[in-house]
Amino acid sequence: MKYLIAGLGNIGDDYAHTRHNVGFDILDALADSSGISFADKRYGFIAEMKHKGRSYWLLKPSTFVNLSGNAVRYWIRKLKVPVEHLLVVVDDLALPFGTLRLRAKGGDAGHNGLMHISSVLGTQNYARLRFGIGNDYHPGQQVRYVLGEWDDEERKTLPERLETAGEIIKAFGVLGIERTMNEFNKRQQD
């Protein structure tokens, strides 16, 4: 069983470890804990992780967030991964910092990366894991906030939240989307 896990972010040092790049950070943490590393390939950086008889292909697109669909489409086709086995990991302004929300499908909620993926794939019926980055910014400062680095308080909690996101990704392949949503989304409410 193959799964494609696409963590969204922007390439380059200017964007490293910003809120918008949390998709990259989640995949980096998962790769580190699994002892694997990324290779620079077409449309992105990719690594294969094995877990409980499944192959998880971790993808960090090099197309920038707004054109992520090009990388996702290329790797879905190349690896022959069904869209039901695609999980896109993104930042979400509408969720409080550190909140993790798994969904089987849905809209883009104004996220340009999801919008492009849906457009290129011709469907919104793919799983997404949203990582809350909060919305603590002044009017007109959204771009600066999203492309800004985590504050000191967020940095303290971030490693634990990245680890939980990795657990969700692994469960997605082992338990399936419905059971994983039931288990982890409920935990967020407790």
N, C-alpha and C positions, 0 to 999 in steps of 0.2 A: 504494500500500500504506500503510495506516494502522496505527499502533501507539499504545497508551495505556500510558504509563509513570507509575505512581502511586508517588510517594515519600511514605512515611508520616511523620507528625510531628504535633505539637500547635501550634495557632496561639497567638500572643500572645508578648509580650516575655519573660515568665517562663520560657518553654520554648525560646527561640531559642538555637541552637548548643549544645544539650544532646545527650547521647548518644542519647536517644530520638528526636531530630529529625534524625538523620543522613540519613534519606530526603529531607527538605527540603533539607539542605545539598548533597547530591549533585545534585539537580535544579537548585539555584541555581547551582552551579559549572558545570554543563553549559549552562545558559541564558546565563550570563556569557560563557563561551568561544565560544558561538554567536552572541552579539550580539542575543539576544532577551530580552523581558521578560514577566513574568506579568501577566495581567489578573484582577481579582477578579470571578469569575462564580459561578453557582449551585453550591453545595456545594464550592467551592474556588477556588484560583488556578490558571490554566491558561495555557500558552504552546505555540505550535506551532513546532517545529524541523524544518527540512528537511535531509536528509542522504542523498546518493546516490540520489535519486529516491523517497525514502520520507518520509512525514510522521509525526513523533513528536509526540504530544500529551503534554506534561509536566503532570502534575496533582499539586498539593499540596492534599489535602483540608482543608476548613475544619471538618470534623465531629469533630475530635479523633481520635486513633489508634483508640480502642475502637469507633468507629462508622464507620470508613473504608469499609465496604462500601456504605453509602448513596451516597457520592460516586462510587465506582468503578462501581457499577451504573448510576447516572444517566449518566455520561460514556460508558460502553461503549454504552449504548443511543442516546444523542444522536449520537455520532460513527459509530455502526454499525461498531464495532471487534469482530471475533471474539475470543472469550476466548483463542484461541491467540496473539493479538497483544497480550495484556496482560502487563505485567511490573510486579511490585510490589517496591519497594525498601524494605527494613526493617533495623532494628538487630537484632543477635543476641548475647545474653549467652554463648552456648555456644562462640562462636568467639573466638580471641585478637584483640586490637585490630588493626584494619586488614585482617584476612583477608576476602576477598571470595569468596562461594560462590554460584554460579548453579545453579538447579535448574529443571527443566521442570514439576515439580509436587511435591506433598508435603503433609505435615501442617503444623500451625501452630506446633509446638514451644513451646506455651504463650504465643505472641505474640497478644495480644488483637486487634490489627488484622487479622492474617491469619485469625484465628478468625471475626471478623465478616464479612470479605470472603467467605470460604468459605461461611458460613451464608447470606448474602444471594444469592450467585451460585448456590448449590446444587451447588458443585463445588470440589474442591481441585486440579483440573487446569488450573492457570495458573502461569506462570513467576514465580519470585521470585529476587531478588538480595539475599542477606544480607550485611550489613556487620558484621564482628565488633567488638564494643565491649568484649570481655573481661569478667571477673567478679571484679575485684579489690575486693571489698567484704566487710565483716564481716557475720556472721549478723544478719538482721533489717534490713539496710541496703540491700536490693536496690532499692527504690523511690527512695531518695535517690541511689543510684549512677546508676541509669538516667536519672533526671531531672537529674543533675548535669552540670556542664560538663567538657570535656576537660581533662586535666592538661597541664602544660607539655611533657612529652615527647611526648604524643599530638598536641598542636597542631603540633609541628615536622613530623611525618610526614603529618598529615591532608591537606594540599593535594594531595600526590602520590597518596594513596589515593582521594581524591574524583575526581581526573582519571582514574585507572584505572577507577573505577566508570563514569564517563562513556563510556570506550572500550568497556566491556562492553555498555552500553545501546545504543550505536550498532551494535555488531557483532550484537546480538540481532536487529535489523531487517534487516541486510545479509546476514549469514551463516546466520541461523536459530539456534534454541536448541541443537541438538545440536553443531554445529560450534563455536559460541561456548563452550559448556560444555567441550568437549574442549580448546580453545585456552587459555582463561583459568583453568579449574580446575586444569589440569596445571601452569600457571605458578606457582600457589600452593604446589604441592608441591615445586617445584625449589629 
